[in-house]
Each structure stands twice: as C-alpha cells, then as structure tokens.
Amino acid sequence: MTEIIFITSLIIIWIFLLYHVFLSYQGYLYSQEMEREKRRLDNLYTQLSELPFVSVLIPAHNEDVVIEATLKSIGSFAYPKDKYEIILINDHSTDNTRDLALKLTEKIENLRVLDVPEDEGRSKGAALNYGVKHAKGDLIAVYDADNTPETKALLYLVLNIMRDETIGAVIGKFRTRNRARNLLTKFINIETIFFQWTTQAGRGRVFKLTTIPGTNFIVRKKLLEEIGYWDPSALTEDTDVSIKLYQTGKWIKMVPYSVTWEEEPERFKVWLKQRTRWALGNLQVIFKYLPKFFSLKKKKIYVDIVYFFLLYFMFFLAIMGSLYVFITGGLGLTTLNLEGPFMLLWFLAIVLFMVEVGITLTTERGENTPENIFLTFIMYFTYTQLWTFIMIRVFAIKLGNIFTRKKIVWDKTKREG
C-alpha cells in the first residue's frame, strides 16, 4: 500500500509540475504578443477623439492608512477628467476613511463618497453591488483601496474593451508595491508574478480563460445586471463573477500592460488569514458549480472548476501521501522496495519548479535577478510548503462548521500603509 501511495503521489505531482511549465511558456509567448499590442495601441490613442464614460469603484472598509494615496493616484489617470467618475464606497468604516475621502473631494473634482446603508450586507461583493447601482457609466472599473495604478492603467483597459464587443471584461496586472519590505513580501512578489503569467496569461492564451482579480479590471455594466451582480456571500467574489460572465457568451481578456501596484501582507498572521479565505472561497465555488455541469451554457469554464477540484483534492492528497511516506519511512514504520531513479526525480522536480518560475520572471523588467532565482530555490522548501498547512487548516474549518453550523463570512485584509 505504501508503494501504491508513493507512485500515485509522484505521478500526480509531476503532472501538475509539467502543466505549469507548459503554462509558463505560454505566458511568456503572451507577454511578447502583448508588447507588440501595446505599441500599436500607443499609436492608436493619438487618433482617438472620443472615449466612453467610466465609473471607477473603490470599496473601502477601514482603509485610512492607504486611501489617500489610492485616491490621488486614481485621480491622476491619463484619461479625460470629464470621462470618468471615482466612487469611494465607504463600507461601514469606523476609522477616518470617510473623512479623508471627503476632504479629497475638494481637490479631486470627479470624486464622490458613497456610504453603504446600515441595512446593507457587509462584504466586498455587497459594497460593489451598491456602488454599481449608483454608477453613471456603462463601464465599471474596480480598484482595491490599497492600489496605486499607473497613469495609463485605466486607458489601456478601456481601449481593449472598446475594440471587441465579445469581450465582457478586461483585467490588468497587479504588482507588489512593498515587495522589498521583508522575506515574506519578496516571496509574495515572485508568487504573484508566477500566478499572473501562468494561471492568467498562459491559461488565457491556451483556453481563452481568465479570472477577474479583485482589482484593476473593467466589466460592462449591462452584463453585471444580466448576471445579477456580485454574490454578497462569496468569499472569492471575483472567481464567482468570472464564471457568471462566461455564461453570457462573453470572454475576459488579460491586458498585462495595464498595471496597478498594491500592498501585500507583511505579517504571517495577516497572510495566513487572507490565503485561508481564498482557499475557502475557491472550495465554495467548486461546491456551487460542480453539480451544475449540465445546466451551464458554456462548458469550457469547467476547465477552471475541474482544475480547482484537482488542485484542492487530488494534488492535496498527493502531497499528503508523499508526506506520509516520508514521515513513516523516516520513523522506520514503512519501507519502500521499489527500484528507480527516485532521488533524480526529486532533484528534477526542484529544477522544474525553478524553470517555470524563472520563465515568468523574465517577463518582468528587473525581476529576473540572481536574488530572485535564489529566493525561488528557498521558496520550494519553505513558502510553497505552507500551502499544505493552509489546506489542512481549511478542511479543519469546514469540518468544524459541520458541527457548529457557524457561517464563514467575508473578511478584509489588514493594511500596513
């Protein structure tokens, strides 16, 4: 039985490794295509006489340490001031978020503050739903309260969604603003680069599937109305709304040259809480949509749902299986009588991990450095292993909720400023 567990775990882990190497390469090809597209759009912009009106929504709950920088940055977009409005959605803040935003309305004329009523739900999805209903534009842009987007970020998103009616939403790229703060933020920086050029760009190029992130994106207002807006109870409201959008027959395009910079967790406790919510939210999506296979109009979204299922169940079991073999073997409780180049495969797995991450680092200027290559090697043995701990924690929470029937609610990430 130990040998069966070992071989099965090895096969599953290698399948995931090879799949992500493939997506890394596809993401690299996509980055080259987007560089050429950006040059064409920069030339096209000089010929445009009219741009559509955009409503930029910023949901904010107790964000006084970051909100001023965010509003000033968004108020400085290279986009006609009379063509976009900024709506700060004050979601029951108990700090100075509302006062700071109101003060800035004196300097940023297209900014207004919208207070979520006391009887409205308290989640990012609920806040966005309230904001959309008060938005003037047919295009809805969303930025998190800790974001400082580059000046042309909104323009690039608009130019892309204008060019193709089959596009329901366009997403930009987010980068780690505080990446040099400590070892954790350096790991997160590498992780976010890898995620966006594989799971977003690479998967988008191969399957024409991309997931809306929590920030730096535009979606058509009429599509939001058609799908019933965001699910206020969703822990990962962005994944849920992406699936709904694909059911309308539209698709989501990634525009990596539209860039925003955001603050990532600087403390382990904050990071753990955030990633636990993400994992719980993705499990929520699996349980919500997996039984609906025959009722969904667009079946290709099941590439995502099946991937999530394989990741959170099959891959997790493979990791636990390999951990079981390692621990029991080390304690002398089990023995492997298999012959094969298993030490070589273990070494090659490390090399493969570094190759796939290294490919994505080449797409970002200044990131393909000896320091980041070394950090990638360290990540394999440290940061990435924490995913197993998160999943154990998540399944323990889910199991505990069966007995306590306690509802899991949306929880914001604490900012450091």
C-alpha angles and dihedrals in degrees: 000000000000090000092050091050091048097049093043092049091048093052094048094047092049092048089056092046093051092045091055092046087055091049091047091057092046089050090053091052089048091052090057092049091049093051089059092044092052091055091052092049093049088058092044094053092066088061097049116105099176134041126183124251113261131197111212112204123200113183109203133183115174095336101144094129093061109018099090094056090046096051093045091051094048090044088059098057117144088242129105108276092223090053099063140041128204116218116192104200105207102207103198094300117184096190131064096289094111096044093049092049093048090051090053092054085077090063101030105054096189092054124102132173120229119193117211109229119248092246093056121098119267108234138094091256092052092048092050092049090054091048095050091055089058096042121112099200130087087219119063119203121189130201129174117240093250096055130115104186122197115258096257096041095103094040093055092050092049094048090054098048090046093057099058128037091196089067110093096181140003125209131200132204128271124210132194110258095187096042094130094053098095144327093283094055090046089055091046090050092056091043094052092049090050093046095050097047094045112027093032111027100024095044090043091055094048103035101015086238123134131162123226109243122214094264147025100038141118126215130181111256094219090057091052089053090048095053095042097255123263122339104247091205096051115112090203099034091172095061092045094050091047091059090048092051093053089054089065090063094252126116136219121237127203115223104189095182089066098085135186127179120220140180116253126200113285096189128062094229092055092045092049092051092049096048092045089056091049093051092046089049093051091049087051089055092049093052091044100050107023093077090049096066095122095043098052113098096210110049096185090080085073087076084073098041093047090047091053090048093050091045098048097039114018098034091042091051090048091053091047090047093053089046090052092052091047095049098041091044092050090051091048093243095121136023133205117222094183122122119212146102093285096144088052091050090050090051092045090052089060091047091048091050091052091047094053093047091043091054091056092046090059089063092064120068113240095009102091092081133139088248093056092045089053091046089052089057091050091046091060091064099035124017098034091049089062088072088075090053090050092052093049088051092048095050089047089054092048091048091048091052091058089065101032096036087214112164117237109227134196113269127191125231114252114241127219097197 
